[in-house]
Amino acid sequence: MTQQKTMTSLDWAEILLLAAIWGGVFLATAIVLRDLPVFTLVAARVGGGALALWAYLLIRRIPIQLGRAELVGFLGMGLLNNVIPFALMAWGQTHIESSLTAIFNASTAFFGVITAAAMLADERLSARKTSGVLLGLGGVVIALGWESLRSFDIRSLAQLAVIAGTLSYACAGVWARKRLGHLRPELAAAGMLTAATLIMLPLALAYDGLPAKIPAPESIAALLFIMLIATAGAYLLYYRILARAGAANLMLVTLLIPPFAIIFGAAVLGESLPLRSYTGLGLIALGMLVLDGRFLRRLARRALAR
């Protein structure tokens, strides 16, 4: 069994910072969507993020050696990790609250476990993982609401679109491990965003056209935040935490994103969610704790110590 790394104060600070950044991206997206359509927003996000990461690679003089296999890997990753989830979630936010989008986004961890078990020989579903997944997906169903399934409308479709985006994220994790695991993370992220930009730019021009007016200052500020901080900067911070604290501790970010998104959505947009959304979030959080395993081990140790 791999020993999990001990968290330092700096690790905790960086995890909270990353959670706040990714929690804020849902608020920023809601603001930008007031002035820009979905495809244009996504194209700007991936394009700006790609430029920022390539600048970082050049400044750091990180060697860039790419072949056909890497280019195919970038294309698949750009589709699965950027184009599909960014577009689905941004469209979903045109019909549901930003904070609810963040809650559904947390289900990525559970779909990731299922996808990895189905596609990777060394990722089997243990009893603990199965329990965590069932708890988490039960939380998603509760947050979705039974009435959304009984009386299907545009809001129901938007919620399902966001959930489909999380499934795409999960597939991206498997794709990255198979196709891009040998590359430096910064290079893989830059290549992925570049591929996503090459896909999104023609789509945005074909379906949205050029913006009819200059966006409002707050929309421009929110878009810059999404491109430079929540995309390029967040990827760099993510991989820094991964190297320092390990993947198990990094799961805490997923737990902390929805509370930040709920706070931002309520404070800035005046959003309020029904009780079932918070109940679902609680089950999702419990499912993540079970997946992580440390929570159960602590309970077991305390029980044995009595």
C-alpha positions in Angstrom: 0.0 0.0 0.0 1.3 3.4 -1.0 1.8 5.7 2.0 -0.1 8.9 1.8 1.9 12.1 2.1 1.6 14.3 5.2 0.0 17.7 4.5 2.0 20.8 5.4 0.5 24.3 6.1 1.6 25.3 2.6 -0.2 22.3 1.0 -3.4 23.2 2.8 -3.1 26.8 1.7 -2.6 25.9 -1.9 -5.4 23.4 -1.8 -7.8 26.0 -0.4 -6.5 28.5 -3.1 -7.1 26.0 -5.9 -10.6 25.2 -4.6 -11.4 28.9 -4.4 -10.2 29.5 -7.9 -12.2 26.6 -9.4 -15.2 27.4 -7.2 -15.0 30.9 -8.6 -14.9 29.8 -12.2 -18.7 28.9 -12.0 -19.5 32.5 -10.9 -17.2 33.9 -13.6 -18.8 31.8 -16.2 -22.3 33.0 -15.2 -21.0 36.6 -15.6 -19.4 36.1 -19.0 -22.5 34.3 -20.3 -24.4 37.6 -20.0 -22.4 39.0 -22.9 -20.9 36.1 -24.8 -22.5 32.8 -26.1 -21.3 29.4 -25.0 -19.0 28.4 -27.9 -17.3 31.8 -27.9 -16.7 31.6 -24.1 -15.2 28.1 -24.4 -13.0 29.1 -27.4 -11.7 32.1 -25.5 -11.1 30.1 -22.3 -9.0 27.4 -24.0 -7.3 29.8 -26.4 -6.2 32.2 -23.7 -5.2 29.3 -21.4 -3.1 27.7 -24.2 -1.2 31.0 -25.0 -0.4 31.5 -21.3 0.9 27.9 -20.9 3.0 28.1 -24.0 4.5 31.3 -22.7 5.3 29.6 -19.5 7.0 26.7 -21.3 9.1 29.0 -23.3 10.1 31.1 -20.3 11.1 28.0 -18.3 12.8 26.6 -21.4 11.0 23.3 -21.0 12.1 20.9 -23.9 9.3 20.3 -26.4 9.6 17.0 -28.4 6.4 15.8 -29.9 5.5 13.1 -32.4 2.3 11.8 -34.0 1.3 9.8 -30.9 1.5 13.0 -28.7 -0.6 15.0 -31.2 -3.3 12.3 -31.2 -3.1 12.3 -27.4 -3.6 16.1 -27.3 -6.6 15.9 -29.6 -8.4 13.3 -27.6 -7.6 15.1 -24.3 -8.7 18.4 -25.7 -12.0 16.9 -26.6 -12.6 15.0 -23.4 -11.2 17.4 -20.9 -12.0 20.7 -22.4 -14.3 21.0 -25.4 -17.1 18.6 -24.3 -17.2 19.4 -20.5 -16.6 23.1 -20.8 -19.3 23.5 -23.5 -21.8 21.2 -21.7 -21.3 22.9 -18.3 -21.4 26.4 -19.7 -24.6 25.7 -21.6 -26.0 24.1 -18.5 -25.3 27.2 -16.5 -27.6 29.2 -18.9 -30.5 27.3 -17.3 -29.4 26.3 -13.8 -27.5 28.0 -10.9 -23.7 28.2 -10.9 -23.5 26.6 -7.5 -25.7 23.6 -8.6 -23.3 23.2 -11.5 -20.4 23.0 -9.1 -22.2 20.3 -7.0 -22.8 18.1 -10.1 -19.2 18.8 -11.1 -18.0 17.0 -7.9 -19.4 13.7 -9.3 -16.3 13.6 -11.6 -14.5 11.6 -8.9 -17.2 8.8 -8.9 -17.4 8.5 -12.7 -13.6 8.5 -12.7 -13.5 5.4 -10.5 -16.1 3.6 -12.6 -14.3 4.5 -15.9 -10.9 3.5 -14.6 -12.2 0.2 -13.4 -13.8 -0.5 -16.8 -10.8 0.5 -18.9 -7.7 0.0 -16.8 -6.6 -3.5 -15.6 -5.0 -2.3 -12.4 -8.0 -0.2 -11.2 -10.5 -2.6 -9.8 -13.6 -1.8 -7.8 -13.1 -2.8 -4.2 -15.9 -2.9 -1.7 -14.8 0.4 -0.3 -14.7 2.1 -3.7 -18.1 0.6 -4.7 -19.6 2.0 -1.5 -18.1 5.4 -2.1 -19.4 5.5 -5.7 -22.9 4.4 -4.7 -23.1 7.1 -2.0 -21.8 9.8 -4.3 -24.1 8.9 -7.2 -27.0 8.7 -4.7 -26.1 12.3 -3.8 -26.2 13.3 -7.5 -29.7 11.7 -7.9 -30.9 13.6 -4.8 -29.4 16.9 -6.0 -31.0 16.3 -9.4 -34.4 15.7 -7.9 -36.9 13.1 -8.8 -39.2 15.7 -10.3 -36.5 16.5 -12.9 -36.8 12.9 -14.2 -40.6 12.8 -14.0 -41.4 16.1 -15.7 -38.5 16.5 -18.1 -37.9 20.1 -19.2 -35.0 22.4 -20.2 -33.8 22.7 -16.6 -33.7 18.9 -16.4 -31.7 18.7 -19.7 -29.3 21.3 -18.4 -28.6 19.3 -15.3 -28.0 16.2 -17.3 -25.7 18.1 -19.6 -23.5 19.1 -16.6 -23.5 15.5 -15.4 -22.5 14.3 -18.9 -19.6 16.8 -18.7 -18.3 15.2 -15.6 -18.4 11.8 -17.3 -16.3 13.3 -20.1 -13.8 14.5 -17.4 -13.7 10.9 -16.1 -12.9 9.5 -19.6 -10.2 12.2 -20.0 -8.4 10.9 -16.9 -8.1 7.4 -18.4 -7.1 8.9 -21.8 -4.4 11.0 -20.2 -3.0 8.0 -18.3 -2.8 5.9 -21.5 -1.7 8.5 -24.0 0.1 11.4 -22.2 1.5 9.9 -19.0 5.0 10.1 -20.3 4.9 13.9 -20.8 5.6 16.7 -18.4 2.2 17.9 -17.1 2.7 21.5 -18.2 3.4 20.3 -21.8 0.4 18.0 -21.8 -1.8 20.8 -20.5 -0.6 23.2 -23.2 -1.0 20.7 -25.9 -4.5 19.7 -24.8 -5.6 23.3 -24.7 -4.1 24.0 -28.1 -6.0 21.1 -29.6 -9.2 22.3 -27.9 -8.7 25.8 -29.3 -8.3 24.4 -32.9 -11.6 22.6 -32.4 -13.5 25.4 -30.7 -12.5 28.4 -32.8 -14.2 27.2 -36.0 -17.3 26.1 -34.0 -17.5 29.5 -32.3 -17.2 31.4 -35.6 -19.7 29.2 -37.4 -22.4 29.1 -34.7 -21.9 32.3 -32.8 -20.1 34.6 -35.3 -18.1 37.5 -34.1 -19.3 39.3 -31.0 -21.8 42.0 -31.9 -20.6 44.3 -29.2 -17.8 44.7 -26.7 -18.6 42.9 -23.5 -19.1 44.8 -20.3 -16.0 45.5 -18.1 -17.1 42.9 -15.5 -17.5 40.3 -18.3 -14.0 41.0 -19.6 -12.6 40.8 -16.1 -14.4 37.5 -15.5 -13.2 36.1 -18.9 -9.6 37.1 -18.1 -9.9 35.3 -14.7 -11.2 32.2 -16.5 -8.5 32.1 -19.1 -5.4 33.1 -17.1 -6.1 32.1 -13.5 -8.8 29.4 -13.6 -7.4 27.6 -16.6 -3.6 28.2 -17.2 -2.7 29.2 -13.6 -4.9 26.6 -12.0 -3.4 23.8 -14.1 0.1 24.8 -12.9 -1.1 25.0 -9.3 -2.8 21.6 -9.6 0.3 19.8 -10.8 2.4 21.6 -8.1 0.1 20.3 -5.4 0.0 16.9 -7.0 3.8 16.7 -6.9 4.0 17.9 -3.3 1.0 16.4 -1.5 0.0 13.5 -3.7 -3.2 12.5 -5.5 -5.0 11.3 -2.4 -4.7 14.7 -0.7 -5.5 16.5 -3.9 -9.0 14.9 -3.8 -9.7 17.4 -1.0 -9.9 20.1 -3.8 -13.0 18.4 -5.2 -14.6 18.4 -1.8 -14.0 22.1 -1.3 -15.0 23.5 -4.7 -18.8 23.3 -4.1 -18.8 25.3 -0.8 -16.8 28.0 -2.5 -19.1 28.1 -5.5 -22.2 28.2 -3.2 -20.8 31.1 -1.2 -19.8 33.0 -4.4 -23.2 32.3 -6.1 -25.2 33.5 -3.1 -23.1 36.6 -2.4 -22.8 37.9 -6.0 -25.7 36.4 -7.9 -28.2 36.0 -5.1 -28.6 32.3 -5.8 -30.4 30.0 -3.4 -30.7 26.2 -3.7 -33.3 23.8 -2.3 -32.6 21.6 0.7 -32.2 18.5 -1.5 -29.1 20.2 -3.2 -27.4 20.4 0.1 -28.5 16.9 1.1 -27.1 15.6 -2.2 -23.8 17.5 -1.6 -23.5 15.9 1.8 -23.8 12.4 0.3 -21.3 13.3 -2.4 -18.9 14.5 0.3 -19.4 11.3 2.3 -18.8 9.3 -0.8 -15.5 11.0 -1.5 -14.4 10.4 2.1 -15.2 6.7 1.7 -13.3 6.7 -1.6 -10.3 8.3 0.0 -10.3 5.7 2.7 -8.6 7.6 5.5 -11.9 8.5 7.1 -12.8 4.9 7.5 -9.4 3.9 8.7 -9.5 6.6 11.5 -12.9 5.3 12.6 -11.6 1.8 12.7 -8.6 2.8 14.7 -10.7 4.6 17.2 -13.1 1.7 17.5 -10.1 -0.7 18.2 -8.6 1.7 20.7 -11.7 1.6 22.9 
